[in-house]
Amino acid sequence: MKGVSKKALSVILAVCAAAMMASCGSSDSSSSAASKKDASKAKDFADSLAATLESSADSSSVPEKKEPPAYDGSTYDTGVITVAEPKGWKVCDVPDSLDKYDGDTDPNAVYVIKGGESSDDVLHKPYLWIVHYDNPGKWSSSKAFYDNVKDLDPVTIGTREWTGFSFSSLDTPGLTIKTDSDGDLWVCNMVCENGDDKISLEDKDVQDILATLKVN
């Protein structure tokens, strides 16, 4: 009787025990026949009660699964990728420091800064630095450059599974996570604490940003 509580089982067993005692309680033939009839009724009642309790326990033990609401906020388009920009966050272009592109910025990378107003805010606010790679071989891990490195359990956000590690750099905690679930490689470096604010991988805004990443 999977799902039936101990209290319910004790009630059922008590009823069955009473029925068994009743069936053995008299040697008189007429009394014995009546007792057996009572015992049969008691057994039927116990079986019915057990089935009812099990059905109730099974249906109440599984909570209704509710899907999180879909992201319906602003987005930012670099021309190559699209990134969510929740209220209270600022998406900023990343400078093309290696001169790989025609313009001054890298269209495959963005900063997403909590409470930010410009890219300068990465100096004193928590943020995500998200980079898209159409060729995963172009990326190499920076794990060796950090302190207090700890591998993270895989986490599914939206339709993608992310893996990575936590770290500290100059006493500032951070995460590096990556996914290639959709063929391309996405890497997110997260500065979790900066200034007076904090962010974490469990924050809804952070998950909205990671779940809605899209190549145009």
Buried (B, 14 or more C-beta within 10 A) or exposed (E): EEBBEEEBEEBBEEBBEBBEEBBEEEEEEEEBEBBBEBBEEBBEBBEEBBEEBBEEBEEEEEEEEEEEEEBEBEBBEBEBBBBBBBEEBBBBBBEBEEEEEEEEBBBBBBBBBBBBEEBEBBEEBBBBBBBBBEEEEEBEEEEEEBEEEEEBEEBEBBEBEBBBBBBBEEEEBBBBBBBBBEEBBBBBBBBBBBEEEEBEBEBEBBBBBBBBBEEE
